[in-house]
Structures are given as C-alpha cells and as structure tokens.
Amino acid sequence: MKLSSNKFIKYLNQNYIFENNPIFAVGVSGGPDSMALVFLLNEWIKKNKGSLVALIFDHKIRKDSFKESNIIKNYLDKFKINSFIIRASTSNVIKLSMNEARVNRFKGLLNYCKRKKILHLFLAHHYDDNIETFLTRKVSGSNLEGLACMSSISYRNNIQILRPFLNFSKKNIINYNNQNNVFYLNDPNNY
C-alpha cells in the first residue's frame, strides 16, 4: 500500500480511538521509518489539537550515537516538533549487542511514558519488519502464538503500543520520505 499523508490519517482514524486532545510519544531512531512516522503523526496531532513528543534513544553502543541523537533532535526542532533524548544507563550497556539496545530502548521509552503519564507510544515497525520477525520465529521453531508476530495495538504497563506502519513496506516509507524531503540517517547496524 502506497504511503501518503491522506492514507495514513485515514488509517489512523479508522483503526484507533483516542481521547480528546491526546498526548502521543513516538520512538525516533532517526532512520527512515521513524522519521516518516514522526512527521505523519505531527500532521495528525495538529489537526486533533493534541501534543506529540519524539523520544530519541541514545543506546550508547556506537561512538557516534549521541552525536546522531543530537542531529535528529536539531532537525526536529527546526520543524517545531517537541523531542527528548533518552540515554541508556551505562550499567545497562554490557554486551553492546543490538538485542540489548532494543531491550534498553523499549524500557527507556516505556519508563518515559509512564513518568509523563503518556498513554500512547507509537513505534515505526513496518510490514517488512513483521515478515522478518515471522521468518526468524519460524526458523527458531516457535509455536502458533509465537508466529503471530507484531500487532498494530498492544499494551505494556497500561501504555498503548501502536504500530500503524505494519501495512506499509519499507520501500513505501522511503518513497514517502523522498517525496516529502524528510531527512533520515542510515544506521549501519541495520545492514
């Protein structure tokens, strides 16, 4: 499905229910997926008189991670998108692995939302991520429940985790960014 502002807003309105003047948090890595998501959510939130905070997580596993976090924050500031950098606790950075970084990021985002009483956390997982998760779990011998992969709505610690990009491919997301001049970083760890 081609990603456009109108399609995204229509998808959000048809598939999710929010309170009046909602407060959204969105995990932003700086990659193409999360950058597209933050800009699309920013457009939706303005129309619905809510507020949005982009949560940038510095995982501390690459030497340039803090510098990259600041590049993303400064870019979002130019568009008046509220953002906050969360830094991984040094005591939680032990193995320097991508799995450890994912766990630390998820905990950091949830803790921020809980402290700030934010009910909705958006993540930019997309169609290709879900296929990858399915295949990884299939190869690992997961049961039917494990093969269900990611859902567009889940709950953790009374926080609604929303993944509205699960119907959009990575290619469509990158096309959206290119058509709308949305800057993003390429994380070498993704390769």
FIKOLZA-1660 file (N, C-alpha, C; in steps of 0.1 Angstrom, whole numbers, plus 5000, padded with zeros to 4 digits):
% residues 191
   i   px   py   pz ch aa at
   1 5008 4988 5000  A  M  N
   1 5000 5000 5000  A  M CA
   1 5009 5012 5000  A  M  C
   2 5006 5022 4991  A  K  N
   2 5014 5034 4990  A  K CA
   2 5011 5043 5002  A  K  C
   3 5022 5048 5008  A  L  N
   3 5021 5057 5020  A  L CA
   3 5020 5071 5015  A  L  C
   4 5009 5078 5020  A  S  N
   4 5007 5092 5018  A  S CA
   4 5001 5097 5031  A  S  C
   5 5002 5110 5032  A  S  N
   5 4996 5117 5044  A  S CA
   5 4981 5114 5045  A  S  C
   6 4974 5115 5035  A  N  N
   6 4959 5112 5035  A  N CA
   6 4956 5097 5039  A  N  C
   7 4964 5088 5033  A  K  N
   7 4962 5074 5036  A  K CA
   7 4965 5071 5051  A  K  C
   8 4976 5077 5056  A  F  N
   8 4980 5075 5069  A  F CA
   8 4969 5080 5079  A  F  C
   9 4965 5092 5077  A  I  N
   9 4955 5099 5086  A  I CA
   9 4942 5091 5085  A  I  C
  10 4938 5086 5073  A  K  N
  10 4926 5078 5072  A  K CA
  10 4927 5065 5080  A  K  C
  11 4939 5059 5078  A  Y  N
  11 4942 5046 5086  A  Y CA
  11 4941 5048 5101  A  Y  C
  12 4947 5059 5106  A  L  N
  12 4947 5062 5120  A  L CA
  12 4933 5064 5125  A  L  C
  13 4925 5072 5118  A  N  N
  13 4911 5075 5122  A  N CA
  13 4902 5063 5121  A  N  C
  14 4905 5053 5112  A  Q  N
  14 4896 5041 5111  A  Q CA
  14 4900 5030 5121  A  Q  C
  15 4913 5030 5126  A  N  N
  15 4917 5019 5133  A  N CA
  15 4921 5021 5148  A  N  C
  16 4921 5034 5152  A  Y  N
  16 4924 5037 5166  A  Y CA
  16 4914 5047 5171  A  Y  C
  17 4912 5046 5184  A  I  N
  17 4904 5056 5191  A  I CA
  17 4912 5063 5202  A  I  C
  18 4911 5076 5202  A  F  N
  18 4919 5084 5211  A  F CA
  18 4910 5094 5219  A  F  C
  19 4914 5098 5231  A  E  N
  19 4907 5108 5238  A  E CA
  19 4908 5121 5231  A  E  C
  20 4900 5131 5236  A  N  N
  20 4902 5145 5231  A  N CA
  20 4915 5150 5235  A  N  C
  21 4922 5158 5226  A  N  N
  21 4935 5164 5228  A  N CA
  21 4945 5153 5233  A  N  C
  22 4947 5143 5226  A  P  N
  22 4956 5132 5231  A  P CA
  22 4971 5136 5231  A  P  C
  23 4978 5129 5239  A  I  N
  23 4993 5131 5240  A  I CA
  23 4999 5119 5235  A  I  C
  24 5008 5120 5224  A  F  N
  24 5014 5109 5218  A  F CA
  24 5029 5110 5221  A  F  C
  25 5036 5098 5222  A  A  N
  25 5050 5097 5222  A  A CA
  25 5053 5088 5210  A  A  C
  26 5064 5091 5203  A  V  N
  26 5069 5083 5192  A  V CA
  26 5083 5080 5194  A  V  C
  27 5087 5067 5193  A  G  N
  27 5101 5064 5193  A  G CA
  27 5108 5067 5180  A  G  C
  28 5118 5075 5181  A  V  N
  28 5125 5080 5169  A  V CA
  28 5140 5076 5169  A  V  C
  29 5144 5068 5160  A  S  N
  29 5158 5063 5159  A  S CA
  29 5166 5073 5149  A  S  C
  30 5158 5079 5141  A  G  N
  30 5165 5088 5130  A  G CA
  30 5165 5081 5117  A  G  C
  31 5161 5068 5117  A  G  N
  31 5160 5061 5104  A  G CA
  31 5148 5065 5096  A  G  C
  32 5147 5060 5084  A  P  N
  32 5136 5064 5075  A  P CA
  32 5122 5061 5081  A  P  C
  33 5120 5050 5087  A  D  N
  33 5107 5046 5093  A  D CA
  33 5102 5055 5104  A  D  C
  34 5111 5057 5114  A  S  N
  34 5106 5066 5125  A  S CA
  34 5105 5080 5121  A  S  C
  35 5114 5085 5111  A  M  N
  35 5113 5099 5107  A  M CA
  35 5100 5101 5099  A  M  C
  36 5096 5092 5091  A  A  N
  36 5083 5093 5084  A  A CA
  36 5072 5093 5094  A  A  C
  37 5072 5084 5104  A  L  N
  37 5062 5083 5114  A  L CA
  37 5060 5096 5122  A  L  C
  38 5071 5102 5126  A  V  N
  38 5070 5114 5135  A  V CA
  38 5064 5125 5127  A  V  C
  39 5067 5126 5114  A  F  N
  39 5062 5137 5106  A  F CA
  39 5047 5135 5103  A  F  C
  40 5043 5123 5100  A  L  N
  40 5029 5120 5098  A  L CA
  40 5021 5122 5111  A  L  C
  41 5026 5117 5122  A  L  N
  41 5019 5119 5135  A  L CA
  41 5018 5134 5138  A  L  C
  42 5028 5141 5135  A  N  N
  42 5028 5156 5138  A  N CA
  42 5017 5162 5130  A  N  C
  43 5015 5158 5118  A  E  N
  43 5004 5164 5110  A  E CA
  43 4990 5160 5116  A  E  C
  44 4989 5148 5120  A  W  N
  44 4976 5143 5126  A  W CA
  44 4973 5150 5139  A  W  C
  45 4984 5152 5148  A  I  N
  45 4982 5157 5161  A  I CA
  45 4978 5172 5160  A  I  C
  46 4983 5179 5151  A  K  N
  46 4980 5193 5149  A  K CA
  46 4965 5195 5146  A  K  C
  47 4960 5186 5137  A  K  N
  47 4946 5186 5133  A  K CA
  47 4937 5183 5145  A  K  C
  48 4942 5175 5154  A  N  N
  48 4933 5170 5165  A  N CA
  48 4937 5177 5179  A  N  C
  49 4944 5188 5178  A  K  N
  49 4947 5196 5190  A  K CA
  49 4953 5188 5202  A  K  C
  50 4962 5179 5198  A  G  N
  50 4969 5172 5208  A  G CA
  50 4983 5176 5209  A  G  C
  51 4992 5168 5215  A  S  N
  51 5006 5171 5216  A  S CA
  51 5014 5158 5213  A  S  C
  52 5026 5160 5209  A  L  N
  52 5035 5150 5205  A  L CA
  52 5049 5152 5210  A  L  C
  53 5055 5141 5215  A  V  N
  53 5069 5142 5218  A  V CA
  53 5076 5131 5211  A  V  C
  54 5087 5134 5204  A  A  N
  54 5096 5124 5198  A  A CA
  54 5106 5120 5208  A  A  C
  55 5107 5107 5210  A  L  N
  55 5117 5102 5220  A  L CA
  55 5128 5096 5212  A  L  C
  56 5140 5102 5214  A  I  N
  56 5152 5098 5207  A  I CA
  56 5160 5090 5217  A  I  C
  57 5163 5078 5214  A  F  N
  57 5170 5069 5224  A  F CA
  57 5185 5068 5220  A  F  C
  58 5194 5072 5228  A  D  N
  58 5208 5070 5226  A  D CA
  58 5212 5057 5233  A  D  C
  59 5214 5047 5225  A  H  N
  59 5217 5034 5230  A  H CA
  59 5232 5032 5235  A  H  C
  60 5240 5041 5231  A  K  N
  60 5255 5041 5236  A  K CA
  60 5263 5029 5231  A  K  C
  61 5259 5022 5220  A  I  N
  61 5267 5011 5216  A  I CA
  61 5276 5015 5204  A  I  C
  62 5274 5026 5198  A  R  N
  62 5283 5031 5188  A  R CA
  62 5288 5045 5193  A  R  C
  63 5301 5048 5189  A  K  N
  63 5307 5060 5194  A  K CA
  63 5300 5073 5189  A  K  C
  64 5293 5072 5178  A  D  N
  64 5286 5084 5173  A  D CA
  64 5271 5085 5177  A  D  C
  65 5267 5076 5185  A  S  N
  65 5252 5076 5188  A  S CA
  65 5247 5089 5194  A  S  C
  66 5254 5095 5203  A  F  N
  66 5250 5107 5210  A  F CA
  66 5250 5118 5200  A  F  C
  67 5260 5119 5191  A  K  N
  67 5261 5129 5181  A  K CA
  67 5249 5128 5171  A  K  C
  68 5245 5115 5167  A  E  N
  68 5234 5113 5158  A  E CA
  68 5221 5117 5165  A  E  C
  69 5220 5114 5178  A  S  N
  69 5208 5118 5185  A  S CA
  69 5206 5133 5185  A  S  C
  70 5216 5140 5186  A  N  N
  70 5216 5155 5186  A  N CA
  70 5212 5160 5172  A  N  C
  71 5218 5153 5162  A  I  N
  71 5214 5157 5148  A  I CA
  71 5199 5156 5146  A  I  C
  72 5193 5145 5150  A  I  N
  72 5179 5142 5148  A  I CA
  72 5171 5153 5157  A  I  C
  73 5175 5155 5169  A  K  N
  73 5168 5165 5178  A  K CA
  73 5168 5179 5171  A  K  C
  74 5180 5183 5166  A  N  N
  74 5181 5196 5160  A  N CA
  74 5172 5197 5147  A  N  C
  75 5172 5186 5140  A  Y  N
  75 5164 5186 5128  A  Y CA
  75 5149 5187 5131  A  Y  C
  76 5144 5180 5141  A  L  N
  76 5130 5180 5146  A  L CA
  76 5127 5194 5151  A  L  C
  77 5137 5200 5158  A  D  N
  77 5135 5214 5164  A  D CA
  77 5132 5224 5153  A  D  C
  78 5138 5222 5141  A  K  N
  78 5135 5231 5130  A  K CA
  78 5121 5231 5126  A  K  C
  79 5114 5220 5128  A  F  N
  79 5100 5218 5124  A  F CA
  79 5091 5220 5136  A  F  C
  80 5096 5225 5147  A  K  N
  80 5089 5227 5159  A  K CA
  80 5082 5214 5164  A  K  C
  81 5089 5203 5163  A  I  N
  81 5085 5190 5168  A  I CA
  81 5092 5188 5181  A  I  C
  82 5084 5187 5192  A  N  N
  82 5090 5185 5205  A  N CA
  82 5097 5172 5206  A  N  C
  83 5110 5172 5211  A  S  N
  83 5117 5160 5212  A  S CA
  83 5126 5159 5225  A  S  C
  84 5129 5147 5228  A  F  N
  84 5137 5145 5241  A  F CA
  84 5146 5133 5239  A  F  C
  85 5159 5135 5243  A  I  N
  85 5168 5124 5241  A  I CA
  85 5169 5116 5254  A  I  C
  86 5167 5103 5253  A  I  N
  86 5168 5094 5265  A  I CA
  86 5181 5087 5263  A  I  C
  87 5190 5087 5273  A  R  N
  87 5203 5080 5272  A  R CA
  87 5202 5067 5280  A  R  C
  88 5207 5056 5274  A  A  N
  88 5208 5044 5281  A  A CA
  88 5217 5045 5293  A  A  C
  89 5213 5039 5304  A  S  N
  89 5221 5038 5316  A  S CA
  89 5234 5030 5313  A  S  C
  90 5245 5035 5316  A  T  N
  90 5258 5028 5314  A  T CA
  90 5258 5014 5320  A  T  C
  91 5251 5013 5331  A  S  N
  91 5251 5000 5337  A  S CA
  91 5242 4990 5329  A  S  C
  92 5234 4994 5320  A  N  N
  92 5226 4985 5311  A  N CA
  92 5233 4982 5298  A  N  C
  93 5244 4989 5295  A  V  N
  93 5251 4987 5283  A  V CA
  93 5263 4978 5286  A  V  C
  94 5261 4965 5284  A  I  N
  94 5271 4955 5288  A  I CA
  94 5276 4947 5276  A  I  C
  95 5267 4941 5268  A  K  N
  95 5271 4932 5257  A  K CA
  95 5273 4940 5244  A  K  C
  96 5269 4952 5244  A  L  N
  96 5270 4961 5232  A  L CA
  96 5263 4954 5219  A  L  C
  97 5252 4947 5222  A  S  N
  97 5246 4940 5211  A  S CA
  97 5233 4947 5207  A  S  C
  98 5228 4944 5195  A  M  N
  98 5216 4950 5190  A  M CA
  98 5204 4946 5198  A  M  C
  99 5204 4934 5203  A  N  N
  99 5193 4929 5211  A  N CA
  99 5192 4937 5224  A  N  C
 100 5204 4939 5231  A  E  N
 100 5205 4946 5243  A  E CA
 100 5200 4961 5241  A  E  C
 101 5204 4966 5229  A  A  N
 101 5200 4980 5226  A  A CA
 101 5185 4981 5224  A  A  C
 102 5179 4971 5218  A  R  N
 102 5164 4971 5216  A  R CA
 102 5157 4970 5229  A  R  C
 103 5162 4961 5238  A  V  N
 103 5156 4960 5251  A  V CA
 103 5157 4973 5259  A  V  C
 104 5169 4979 5260  A  N  N
 104 5171 4991 5267  A  N CA
 104 5162 5002 5261  A  N  C
 105 5161 5003 5248  A  R  N
 105 5153 5013 5242  A  R CA
 105 5138 5012 5246  A  R  C
 106 5133 5000 5245  A  F  N
 106 5119 4998 5248  A  F CA
 106 5116 5001 5263  A  F  C
 107 5125 4997 5272  A  K  N
 107 5123 5000 5286  A  K CA
 107 5124 5016 5288  A  K  C
 108 5134 5022 5281  A  G  N
 108 5135 5036 5283  A  G CA
 108 5123 5044 5278  A  G  C
 109 5118 5040 5266  A  L  N
 109 5106 5046 5261  A  L CA
 109 5094 5044 5270  A  L  C
 110 5092 5032 5275  A  L  N
 110 5080 5029 5284  A  L CA
 110 5082 5037 5297  A  L  C
 111 5094 5038 5303  A  N  N
 111 5096 5045 5315  A  N CA
 111 5093 5060 5314  A  N  C
 112 5097 5065 5302  A  Y  N
 112 5094 5080 5300  A  Y CA
 112 5079 5082 5299  A  Y  C
 113 5072 5073 5292  A  C  N
 113 5058 5075 5290  A  C CA
 113 5051 5073 5304  A  C  C
 114 5055 5064 5312  A  K  N
 114 5049 5062 5325  A  K CA
 114 5051 5074 5334  A  K  C
 115 5063 5079 5334  A  R  N
 115 5066 5091 5342  A  R CA
 115 5058 5103 5338  A  R  C
 116 5056 5105 5325  A  K  N
 116 5049 5116 5320  A  K CA
 116 5034 5114 5317  A  K  C
 117 5030 5102 5321  A  K  N
 117 5015 5098 5320  A  K CA
 117 5010 5099 5306  A  K  C
 118 5019 5094 5297  A  I  N
 118 5015 5094 5282  A  I CA
 118 5010 5080 5280  A  I  C
 119 4998 5079 5274  A  L  N
 119 4991 5067 5272  A  L CA
 119 4994 5060 5259  A  L  C
 120 4999 5067 5249  A  H  N
 120 5001 5062 5236  A  H CA
 120 5015 5063 5231  A  H  C
 121 5021 5052 5228  A  L  N
 121 5035 5052 5223  A  L CA
 121 5035 5045 5209  A  L  C
 122 5039 5053 5200  A  F  N
 122 5040 5048 5186  A  F CA
 122 5054 5044 5182  A  F  C
 123 5054 5032 5176  A  L  N
 123 5067 5027 5171  A  L CA
 123 5066 5024 5156  A  L  C
 124 5077 5025 5149  A  A  N
 124 5077 5026 5134  A  A CA
 124 5079 5012 5127  A  A  C
 125 5076 5001 5134  A  H  N
 125 5077 4988 5128  A  H CA
 125 5068 4988 5116  A  H  C
 126 5073 4982 5105  A  H  N
 126 5066 4981 5093  A  H CA
 126 5064 4967 5088  A  H  C
 127 5057 4966 5076  A  Y  N
 127 5054 4953 5070  A  Y CA
 127 5066 4944 5069  A  Y  C
 128 5077 4949 5064  A  D  N
 128 5090 4941 5062  A  D CA
 128 5095 4936 5076  A  D  C
 129 5094 4944 5086  A  D  N
 129 5098 4940 5100  A  D CA
 129 5090 4928 5104  A  D  C
 130 5077 4929 5102  A  N  N
 130 5068 4918 5106  A  N CA
 130 5071 4905 5099  A  N  C
 131 5074 4906 5086  A  I  N
 131 5078 4894 5078  A  I CA
 131 5091 4888 5084  A  I  C
 132 5101 4897 5087  A  E  N
 132 5114 4893 5092  A  E CA
 132 5112 4886 5106  A  E  C
 133 5103 4891 5114  A  T  N
 133 5100 4885 5127  A  T CA
 133 5094 4872 5126  A  T  C
 134 5084 4871 5116  A  F  N
 134 5078 4858 5114  A  F CA
 134 5088 4847 5110  A  F  C
 135 5097 4851 5100  A  L  N
 135 5106 4841 5095  A  L CA
 135 5116 4837 5106  A  L  C
 136 5121 4847 5113  A  T  N
 136 5130 4844 5124  A  T CA
 136 5124 4834 5134  A  T  C
 137 5112 4837 5138  A  R  N
 137 5105 4828 5147  A  R CA
 137 5102 4814 5142  A  R  C
 138 5098 4814 5129  A  K  N
 138 5096 4801 5122  A  K CA
 138 5108 4793 5122  A  K  C
 139 5120 4798 5119  A  V  N
 139 5132 4791 5118  A  V CA
 139 5136 4786 5133  A  V  C
 140 5132 4794 5143  A  S  N
 140 5135 4791 5157  A  S CA
 140 5126 4781 5162  A  S  C
 141 5115 4777 5155  A  G  N
 141 5106 4767 5159  A  G CA
 141 5095 4772 5168  A  G  C
 142 5091 4785 5167  A  S  N
 142 5080 4790 5175  A  S CA
 142 5067 4783 5173  A  S  C
 143 5059 4783 5183  A  N  N
 143 5045 4777 5182  A  N CA
 143 5036 4788 5175  A  N  C
 144 5023 4784 5173  A  L  N
 144 5014 4793 5166  A  L CA
 144 5013 4807 5173  A  L  C
 145 5013 4807 5186  A  E  N
 145 5012 4820 5193  A  E CA
 145 5025 4829 5190  A  E  C
 146 5036 4823 5189  A  G  N
 146 5049 4830 5186  A  G CA
 146 5049 4835 5172  A  G  C
 147 5043 4827 5163  A  L  N
 147 5043 4831 5149  A  L CA
 147 5034 4843 5146  A  L  C
 148 5026 4847 5156  A  A  N
 148 5016 4858 5153  A  A CA
 148 5023 4871 5151  A  A  C
 149 5036 4872 5155  A  C  N
 149 5044 4884 5153  A  C CA
 149 5038 4897 5160  A  C  C
 150 5041 4908 5154  A  M  N
 150 5037 4921 5160  A  M CA
 150 5023 4924 5156  A  M  C
 151 5016 4930 5165  A  S  N
 151 5002 4935 5162  A  S CA
 151 5002 4950 5162  A  S  C
 152 4992 4956 5155  A  S  N
 152 4992 4971 5154  A  S CA
 152 4989 4977 5167  A  S  C
 153 4983 4970 5177  A  I  N
 153 4980 4975 5190  A  I CA
 153 4983 4965 5201  A  I  C
 154 4991 4969 5210  A  S  N
 154 4994 4960 5222  A  S CA
 154 4995 4969 5234  A  S  C
 155 4996 4963 5246  A  Y  N
 155 4996 4971 5258  A  Y CA
 155 5008 4966 5267  A  Y  C
 156 5015 4975 5273  A  R  N
 156 5025 4972 5282  A  R CA
 156 5025 4983 5293  A  R  C
 157 5024 4979 5306  A  N  N
 157 5024 4988 5317  A  N CA
 157 5013 4999 5316  A  N  C
 158 5001 4995 5311  A  N  N
 158 4990 5004 5309  A  N CA
 158 4993 5015 5298  A  N  C
 159 5002 5012 5289  A  I  N
 159 5006 5021 5278  A  I CA
 159 5002 5014 5265  A  I  C
 160 4995 5021 5257  A  Q  N
 160 4991 5015 5244  A  Q CA
 160 5003 5016 5234  A  Q  C
 161 5008 5005 5229  A  I  N
 161 5018 5005 5219  A  I CA
 161 5012 5004 5206  A  I  C
 162 5014 5014 5197  A  L  N
 162 5008 5014 5184  A  L CA
 162 5018 5013 5173  A  L  C
 163 5015 5005 5163  A  R  N
 163 5024 5003 5152  A  R CA
 163 5016 5004 5139  A  R  C
 164 5013 5017 5135  A  P  N
 164 5005 5019 5123  A  P CA
 164 5011 5016 5110  A  P  C
 165 5024 5014 5109  A  F  N
 165 5031 5011 5097  A  F CA
 165 5031 4996 5092  A  F  C
 166 5025 4988 5100  A  L  N
 166 5025 4973 5097  A  L CA
 166 5019 4970 5083  A  L  C
 167 5011 4979 5078  A  N  N
 167 5006 4977 5064  A  N CA
 167 5014 4984 5053  A  N  C
 168 5025 4990 5057  A  F  N
 168 5033 4997 5047  A  F CA
 168 5047 4991 5046  A  F  C
 169 5052 4990 5034  A  S  N
 169 5065 4984 5032  A  S CA
 169 5076 4995 5034  A  S  C
 170 5088 4990 5037  A  K  N
 170 5099 4999 5038  A  K CA
 170 5101 5007 5026  A  K  C
 171 5099 5001 5014  A  K  N
 171 5100 5009 5001  A  K CA
 171 5090 5020 5001  A  K  C
 172 5078 5018 5005  A  N  N
 172 5068 5028 5005  A  N CA
 172 5071 5040 5015  A  N  C
 173 5077 5036 5026  A  I  N
 173 5081 5046 5036  A  I CA
 173 5093 5055 5031  A  I  C
 174 5102 5048 5024  A  I  N
 174 5113 5056 5019  A  I CA
 174 5108 5065 5007  A  I  C
 175 5099 5060 4999  A  N  N
 175 5093 5068 4989  A  N CA
 175 5086 5080 4995  A  N  C
 176 5079 5078 5006  A  Y  N
 176 5072 5090 5013  A  Y CA
 176 5083 5100 5017  A  Y  C
 177 5094 5095 5023  A  N  N
 177 5104 5105 5028  A  N CA
 177 5110 5112 5016  A  N  C
 178 5113 5105 5005  A  N  N
 178 5119 5112 4993  A  N CA
 178 5109 5122 4987  A  N  C
 179 5097 5119 4986  A  Q  N
 179 5087 5128 4980  A  Q CA
 179 5084 5140 4989  A  Q  C
 180 5086 5139 5002  A  N  N
 180 5084 5149 5012  A  N CA
 180 5096 5156 5018  A  N  C
 181 5108 5152 5012  A  N  N
 181 5121 5158 5017  A  N CA
 181 5123 5156 5032  A  N  C
 182 5119 5144 5037  A  V  N
 182 5122 5141 5051  A  V CA
 182 5136 5135 5052  A  V  C
 183 5144 5142 5060  A  F  N
 183 5158 5137 5063  A  F CA
 183 5157 5125 5072  A  F  C
 184 5167 5116 5069  A  Y  N
 184 5169 5104 5078  A  Y CA
 184 5183 5100 5078  A  Y  C
 185 5187 5092 5088  A  L  N
 185 5200 5086 5089  A  L CA
 185 5199 5072 5085  A  L  C
 186 5210 5066 5080  A  N  N
 186 5211 5052 5078  A  N CA
 186 5220 5046 5089  A  N  C
 187 5214 5038 5097  A  D  N
 187 5222 5031 5108  A  D CA
 187 5229 5019 5102  A  D  C
 188 5242 5019 5103  A  P  N
 188 5250 5007 5097  A  P CA
 188 5246 4994 5103  A  P  C
 189 5241 4994 5116  A  N  N
 189 5238 4982 5123  A  N CA
 189 5226 4975 5116  A  N  C
 190 5217 4983 5109  A  N  N
 190 5206 4977 5102  A  N CA
 190 5209 4967 5091  A  N  C
 191 5221 4969 5086  A  Y  N
 191 5225 4961 5075  A  Y CA
 191 5230 4947 5080  A  Y  C
% end
